[in-house]
Amino acid sequence: MTSSELWTRATADRYDAEETEASSAAVLGPTLAFLAELAGDGRALEFAIGTGRVGVPLRERGVPVVGIELSEHMAAVLRRKIDEETLPVVIGDMATTVVPGEFTLVYLVYNTITNLLTQDEQVECFRNAARHLKPGGRFVVELGVPPLRLLPPGQIAVPFDVSEQHLGFDTFDLVRQMLVSHHFTRDGEDGRYRRATSRHRYAWPAELDLMARIAGLELERRVADWNDSRFTQDSAKHISVWRKPT
């Protein structure tokens, strides 16, 4: 067990309904194309596969996918979509759990590496990716750039969504390099809001590059999104690809 917080059954059951935009063709299309190209004719391993938002359509695209997932409840939702033989899932943490065989691609999307709440565990996640990769294989991470430039002196909160159904903001502990995401989601027709929070350890691109070097991986490219846009100092997130040397 790592420091990651476990997703409950209630959270897992409503996860897909709350992530309809992230599951749309506009978002998933470029994501799947990017990952399928890197996987080539080999197998892909998804760390923290969740309910299969990416893994299931990637498998349907023809890429053999295996998943690791900490929450049995999230994996149970995935299992409603696809059987174990077609897409195997191992219950465990992404920093230490090992599955059989080698892969041309290991990927970790949607900021999920921040669920590991210590630097040591994030380093072990990179080592675990390298452990599963064939020589020449790639490890892909999708992660937001910490929005600390938006914090004026004395402020600790940054909003990331203000919409009719959802209010979201992050609060930052700059000393411990931690953030807490706060979500207020409107449920039903009575106008009431349901509150949820989650803890994360944010990391900078350069810090991830050092973790990759510790794991024996080399940075191959870094882009701003799944459409391969150029990464700049104003990019809100990055897609980074590290390669295991041959």
Secondary structure by P-SEA (a helix, b strand, c coil): cccbbbbcaaaaaaccccccccccccaaaaaaaaaaaaaccbbbbbccccccccaaaaaaaccccccccccaaaaaaaaaccccccbbbbbcccccccccccccccccccccccccccaaaaaaaaaaaaaaccccbbbbbbbbcccccccccccccccccccccccccccccccccbbbbbbbbbccccbbbbbbbbbbbbbcaaaaaaaaaaabbbbcccccccccccccccccccbbbbbccc
